[in-house]
Amino acid sequence: MSASSSHSHHLSPAFPGRAPWGTAGKLRAWQQGAMEKYIQEQPRDFLAVATPGAGKTTFALTLASWLLHHHVVQQVTVVAPTEHLKKQWAEAAARIGIKLDPEYSAGPLGKEYHGVAVTYAGVGVRPMLHRNRVEQRKTLVILDEIHHAGDSKSWGEACLEAFEPATRRLALTGTPFRSDTNPIPFVTYAEGSDGIRRSAADYTYGYGSALSDGVVRPVIFLSYSGNMRWRTKAGDEIEARLGEPMTKDAVSQAWRTALDPRGEWMPAVLRAADQRLTEVRKAIPDAGALVIASDQDSARAYAKLIREITGSRATVVLSDDAGASKKIDEFSDGDDRWMVAVRMVSEGVDVPRLAVGVYATTISTPLFFAQAVGRFVRSRRRGETASVFLPTIPDLLTFANEMEVERDHALDKPKKEGEEDPYAESEKEMEEANREQDEDTGEQDMLPFEALESDAVFDRVLYDGAEFGMQAHPGSEEEQDYLGIPGLLEPEQVQLLLQKRQARQIAHSRRKPDTEADLLELPADRRPVVTHKELMELRRQLNTMVGAYVHQSGKPHGVVHTELRRVCGGPPSAEATAGQLRQRIAKVQEWATRMR
């Protein structure tokens, strides 16, 4: 964060204590640093990358006010991803004296307005309308969450056509990386030493910097595993444990089994999350919780479960619901405990009191994950923590462990053959993540899969790139230890407390009789999640070792594999866990050494 450090060393790093939606009387250090850089350079295009919850809106509106006051521009156009965000921008702007019309559709603008707030979809429908407006008067265009302009070719082209003549363009994003290689309009790309062109931000304020400044909350991720059982289209019943190595299809089906509201996994996790919320509300009385669901049916089913667990009704927000914005505002202003939202509604939900989340969707793009977690990190006062509950899915745990990694949008795929980009998710999945309508497509009925049963097991806690805890049953003393972490703690206190809780859990488990230690495992920091790619590499390594031993001993491959299974135990190699494969590799190495 070189820009902010050079411009804001004289400022207190985290003032003001609270800066929601354009109401701050003073700027935070990063906002002041970005303002000074902009005013000094006076660029036509400026890309500010700031972590969700850092205060991008306050920065943008302060800059807009400065440009209007100094007659650099005469009007403002804000482009936002959703209808709800469009209205939030207009409300925030009004609080500092900038009047934006969020209902503008065509024709001349009322004289009382300084500009308009529109959506990317709206620009996509009528780009020439907006081009005519920016050609008539000097205009500042604020492109909120600019990565959305790359969602479809037509949106990107429409933004280029509409805002190419603009006097000034300010692009904002909390998540500049995308899964695809669609270029984002008005963003500069610079080629790196690896030949890949990546987006170049003019000012960056990442989660790590914001956390150390006290601008955002630290996030505690609570991961839950468990046994899943489902039936395939062929009629086969499969059982697997979340977090164990398996094929991509099996991971997907196990994940969906966990999220099925008719199983035991979701009720157990919602119950744990509600307990966590109760603990947090001791220090933050109005703290709220949000479930991010995959579809409308699941959202309604989760809301029903929450009512059964808590005795209180949850607010359900669906993106095609005409009253969605009103529901979000009412929840934000109230003190109800729970809200359930679907897919990308999460990006439009800006409720600073949200402190507990349940990630109950199968979307596994890093972009969506970052946006979803961003709903919980907005800090109102020092010491607030956020807690997000996850299924033990390797991709999700990787994203959770990399919260502080800053990325840029890459225009090119890696050029080396066979090299995988872990963030190059399929375009179809990205499209699914960004779909604004949540209509029932019938896809669930066509998938060759039927969830049968599931249970939940507390697995581990992830915080600041480290992992804590040992597996424990829901409702156990061990689980309660982690759910009962105080809601107000400084980041370093969180780390210290987690270390103490894990040490206590290990000591307690050692005193248990073997008959009670059914969930006894290595501590989380010594229990890494093995990815499918790593599992394939272990199988390849075993086959190579067996091949060498076959050549040495003269025994057939099948005989060697059968003998390894007999000695080491476990299923065939294709179904073996990482630990079983490593055990067989060590055993065949031992046999080969004896023959020398």
N, C-alpha and C positions, 0 to 999 in steps of 0.2 A: 504494500500500500504506500508506495513511494510518494505519490502525489499529495496525499493527506498529511503525511509526516512532514513534508517540506513546507506546507502552507499553514499548519495548525498547531505548531509546537507550543504556541503561547496560549492556547485555549485549554480549558478543562476538558478532558477527553469524553465526558459523558453528559455534558449539559445539553438541553435542559433535562430534568429528571423524567419529564413526560412530554412527548411531542406528537400527539395523534393528529392525523389528517389535517395538516395545514393550519393548526392552531398555535404553533409554537411562537412565543414572543422572541425567543433567541434561537439561534441555530446550534445544532450539535457540531462538534469539531469537524467531522467529515463533510457535513453540509456546507460549513463555512469554507473549508478547504476547496471543495468542488466549485463553490461560487467564485472564490478568488481566482482559481485557475481559469474559469470561463470568462470572467470580466477582463482578466489580463490578456487572454488570447483572442477573444471575440470570434470564435469559430462559427461557421455556418451550420456545421453538423457537430454534435457532441453526444457521445455515448457514455452514460453513467451506469455502472454496474454496482448495485448495492444489495446486500443480502435482504431477503424478506424481513420486514419488521424494523428496518433501519431508519425509515423515514424518507423514502424517495419522493413522495407526494409533497411533503413540506419543502424539500429542496427545489423541486420543479416549480411550485407555485411562487416561492420566494423569488426565483430567477425570472419567472414570468412577470411578476410585479415590477422588478427592477427594469426589465426590457420595455415594459409599457410606460413606466415613469420617465425613462430616458428617451422615449420616442423612437427606440430602435425598431419596435413593432407597433402596430395599431390594433391588432386583434389576436386572439388565441384560439387554436383548435386542439382539443384533447381527443386522442383516439385510444379507446380502452377495449379490453377483450370481451367484456360482458355488459349487459344492460345494467346490472347492479353496480358494477364498478363505475360506469359512466355517471350514474346518479351520485355515487360517493364523491367523485371528482368535483361535480357541480356544487355539492354541499360544502366540501372543503374549500373550494375557491371562494365561495360566498363569504366564508368566515374571515377572509383577509381582503375583502372588497373587490374581488374579481367575479363578475356575474357571467356564468356560462349557461347556455340553454341546453339541457339534456334531452329535450323533446324535439329538437330541430330536425326537420325532414326535407324542406325545400323552401325556395323563395327568399325574400329579403329578411334579414334578422332584425328583431326589435331594437330600437335605439338604446334601450336600457342595458343591453347585453354587450360584454366585451368579447364574446366568442361563443363557441359551441363545444359540446361534448358528444362524441359519436362512437360507434363501435367499428372494429375492423370489417365486420360483415356489412355494416351500413356503407362504408367506403367502397367495399367490393361491388355493391349494387349500383352505386351512382358516383363513380370517380370524377366525372366531368363537372358535376355540381360543386364538389369541393375544390377542384382545380380553379374554377371560375372565381370562387370566393377568395382563394389565396392570391390570385392574379390581380384582383381589384384593390386589395389593401395589403400592406406589409403584415405578414402573419408569422407568429411563432406556432409551430406544430409540435405538440408533446405526444410522443408515441409511447404509451405505457405498455410495459411487457412486450417490447418490440419483437421478441422471438415469435409472437403470434402472426406477424406479417409474413413469416415463412411457412405458415400452416398449409397454405395451398398456393399454387402458382398464380391463380387469379387474384388472391388477396395481395400478394407481393407486387404484382403488376399494377393493380389498382392503386396501391399506396404510392408507387413510383409516379404513376400518371397524375394522381391527385395533388401530390405535395412536392413534386420536382421544382415548381416555381417559388416555393416558400422562402421567405427571407431568412428564417432560422428554423432549425429542426433539433429538438432535444429528444433523444431516444433513452428510454429507461428500461432496465430489466434486473430481476434478482437472480435469474437463471439463464445466462446467455447461451449455454450449450444446447444443442438440439440433437436428436437422434439421426436426422436426415442431413442431406447436404444442400438443401434449398437455401440459396443466398438470402440474407435478410436485408431489405432495402435500407439505404442510407447508413450502412455499417461498413467500416473500413476493414479490409482483410489484409494481413501481413503474412508473408511466407516465412516459415521457420526453417531451421537448419535441416529438418527432415523432409523438406519439400512440401509440407502441408500448410495450406493457407488457413489462418485462424483469425477470428474477430479480434480487433484491437480496441480496447476500451480507452476512453480519454480519462476516466477516473474510476477506480475500483475500490470498493469497501466491502471486504469479504466477511463471512460469518465469524471466522477466527478473530479478526480485528474488532468486529462489533461486540463479540463476547468479552474480550479483554477490556473493552471500554464500558461494559455494563449496559450497552444499548439494546442487546437482545438477551433472551433467557438461555441458560444452558439446557440442553435436551437430554433427558434420561430415556433411553429406549429399553422397554421391557419385552423380552422375546419369549414366546410360548411355543413349545413343541407339542408332541402328542401322537398317538396312534390313529391312523386314518384307514378306513376300509371303504372300497368302492367297487362297482361292477362295470366292466368294459362292455362295449357293444357286442363283443363275441360271447358275453355271458361269463367271462372269467372274473372271479373275485380276487382283488389284490389288496394286500395290507402293507402299509409302510409307515415309517415314522418321520414326521417333519424334521428336516435338517440332515437326514441321512442321505448319502450320495445315491442318486437315481437318475434315470434318463430325464430329458427335458419334458417329455410328455407326462411322465409319472409325477414330476414335481408339480406341473400344472394341475393335474387331477387331484393330487394330495392337497394342494393349496385350496382348490375349490371345495373339496370335501370339508376342510377346516372351516371355511366361511359359510357353509350351509347352515342356515338358522335352525334346522331341525336336528342337528347334531348336538354334541355336548361341548364342543370347543368354543363356539361363539358365546353361549351363555356363561361359561366359566370365565372367559376373558372379559366380557362385559361386567361381570360381577367384580372381578379384580380391579378393573378400571374405575368402577363406581366407588370401591373402597379407597382407591388412590385419590379420587376426587374429594371424598370426605376428609381425608387427611390434609390435602392441599387447602381446602376451604377453612380449616382451622386458622390458617395464616392469611388466606386470601378469600374472604367471605363470599365474594361474588364469582369465584372461579367457575368456569363452565367446561363441558366436555363435548367433543365432536366425534362421531363415527363417520368415516368416509367409506361409502358403500359403492358397489359396482353397478347396481341397477335399482330401478324403482321398487320392484317386488322385494328385493333383499332389504332395502331401506325401510320399507313398511314393516317387514318381519322383525328387523332389529329394534325398531321403535316399540313394537309389541313386547319383545323380550325385556327391554329397558323398563317398561311399565310394570311388568311382572316382578322384576328384580327390585325396583326402587319404590313402586307404588305411585310414581309421578309420570306424567305424560312427557314424551320427548317431542321437540319441534322437528318436523320433517320438511326438508327443503329440496324440491325437485326443480331442475332448471327450466322445465317447460311449464311450470306452475306460474300463472299470472301474478300470484301474490307472493312470489319468492322473496323479492326485495323487502317487502313489508315484514315478512316473517323474520328475516335476518336482522332487520333494524330492531324489531321488538325483542328478539332474543338478546341482541347486543346491549340494549338499554335496560333489560331486566336482570333477574338473578336466577332464572331457571337453570337446572343442572345440565340437561342433555339436549343436543341437537344431532340430527342425522342428515347428511347431505350426500348427493350423488356426483361422482366423477368430478368434472371440472368446475362444478359449483364451488368446490373447495377453494379455487383461486379467487373467486368473487366474494368469499366469506372473509370479511375483515372485522373480526370481533376480538379486540385486545384482551378480553377476559378469558378467552379459551386457554386452558392450561393442561388439559388431558385429551389425548387423541387415541382413537383406535383405527388402525390402517386395515380396513376390511374390504379391500379391492384387490383384484389380481393384476392390476396395471404395474408393470415392473420397469418402466423407463426412469432413468435418473432425473429427467426433467420433471416428471409428474411427482416423483417422490420428494424432490426438493421443494416444489410448490406446496405439496400437502403438508410437509413438516413446517413450512413457513407460516402456516395458519396459527401455530402455537408459540412462536418465538418472540412476538412483539412484547417488549418489556415496558412495564408501567412504573416500576420502582425496583431498586437494587434488591437482589436476593431471590426474586421469583424464579422458579424452575418450571420447565415443561416436561411432561411425561407422555411418551407415545408408545402404545402397545402394538407389537408386530407378531406375525407368524414367523417361525424360524425357517426362513427361505434364504438361501445363500446370497442371492442378488440384493435383497433388502438389507441384510446384515452388512454387506459390503458398502452399500450406500450410507447406512447409519454410521459405519466406522470412518467414512470419508466426508463427513459433514463439513469439515473445514477446508477441504480441497477446492481450490478455485479453478474453474475451467472456462475455456472459450469455445465458441462455436467453430468447428472445423468444416471447411468447404470441401476438403478432399479426404478420401478414404486412405488408410495406410497403404503404401505402395508395395511393401514387401509381400511376396506371395506367402500365403498361409498364416500371415500375422493377423490376429483377431483384435478388433477394437471393442473393448467391453461395453462401450456406450453406443455402438452402432446397432441399436435395436431396429426391428423391422418397421418399415414405413406404415404398415397396416396397424401395428400396435400404437404407433405415435398418433395416427389418425383417430384411433379409438379413444386414446387418452384425451384428445383435444375436442372430441365431439361435444357440442353444446347441448344437443337434444338427447334425452335419455329414453327415447321410445323403446318399447319392447320389440326387438327385431326378430324374435323367434329363434335366434341363434342357439340359445341355451338348450332348446328342445332337440336341436339337430346334432348336438355334440355327442359322440359315442361314449357316454359316461353316466353313471348314476351313483350319487353319494349314498353310502349305507350307514356308516356310523363314524363318530370321532370322539376323542377325549382330549383334554388339555393337560399339559405339564408345564409348570414354570421352568424355563430353560436357562436364561442368563440375562444380565443387565449390561447394556453397552453405553459407555459414557466417555467422551473425549478420546475416542480411538482405542480405549481399553475395554476389556470384558471382565465381568464379575459374576459370582454366584455359581451354585451347583443345582442340578435339577431337583425339583420338589413338587409335591402334589398341591393342587389348588386348595386353599384353605389351611395349609400347613403353617406351622410356626415359622418355617424358613421363608415361605413366600411372604408372610405378613411382615417379616423383617424389612423386605425391600419395598413393599407397598406403603409401609409406615414411615418412609423417609420424609422429614419435614418439608413443607412447601416453600419455606423461605430459607435459602442457603446460598452462600457465596460459592462460585465454581470450585475453588480449591477445597471447600468444606464438603462438597458433594463427593469428590474423589476420595477424601479421607474417610468419610462415613461408609462408602461402598467397600473400601478395603477392610474396614473393621467388621462390617456385616458378613463379608465373605469369610474372614478368619474365624468368626464366631460359628458360622454355618459348618465349616470344615471340622472345627473342634467338636461340635455337637454331633455330626455324622459319625465321627470316629468312636463315639461312646455308644452308638446304637448296636444292638445285636445284629448279626448277619441276616437273620430272618426278616428284619425290618428295613434293611438297607437296599430295597429293590431299585431305588433311583440313584444310588450312590454312583457318582461320576467324578471325573477330573474337574477341577475348577475351570470356569469358562475361559480364563486366559490361557489355559493349556489345552483347550478343546476347540481348535479352529474348525470353522465350517469348511468342508471339502467340496470344491466345485466339481461339476460334471467333467470339466476339462482335466482337472487334477486326477479324477478317478480314472479317466481314459488313459492318462499317462501311467498310472500305477498298473493297469491291466497290460499295457504295452511293455512295461518294464518286466512284469512277471513272465509274459510270453517269451521275451528275449532271454531271460534267465533260464526258463524251462527248455528253450531251444538249445542253448549252450550245454545244458546238462544232458539233454537227449544225445547230442553229438559225443559227449564225454562218456556216457554210460551205456549207450546203445539201446536204451529202453524207449518204447514209443511214447509220443506226447501224451496220449490219453491215459496211459499207465501212470506217468509222472503226476499229472493233474489229480487223478483219483487218489494216489498215495498222499499227495499234499492235503487233499480234503479229509482223508482219514486221520492223518496225524494232527492237523491244525483245526479241523472242524469247519463247519459253515457250508453254505450253498456253493453252486458252481461259480466260476470267476465272474460271469456276467452279472450275477446277483450279489456278489460278496461286497462287504463294506470296505472302506479304506483300511481300517485296522486289520481286517482279515487278509487283505491283499498284501499288506506290509509284512504280516506274520509269515505268509507263504514265501514271499521273496527272501526273507531272512532264513527260512528253513532250507530252501533250495540252494542258497549260497553256502549254508553249513554242509549240505551233502556234497556239493562240488569241491569244497575245501578238503573234506575227508578223502576224496579220491585222488588228490594230487600226490 
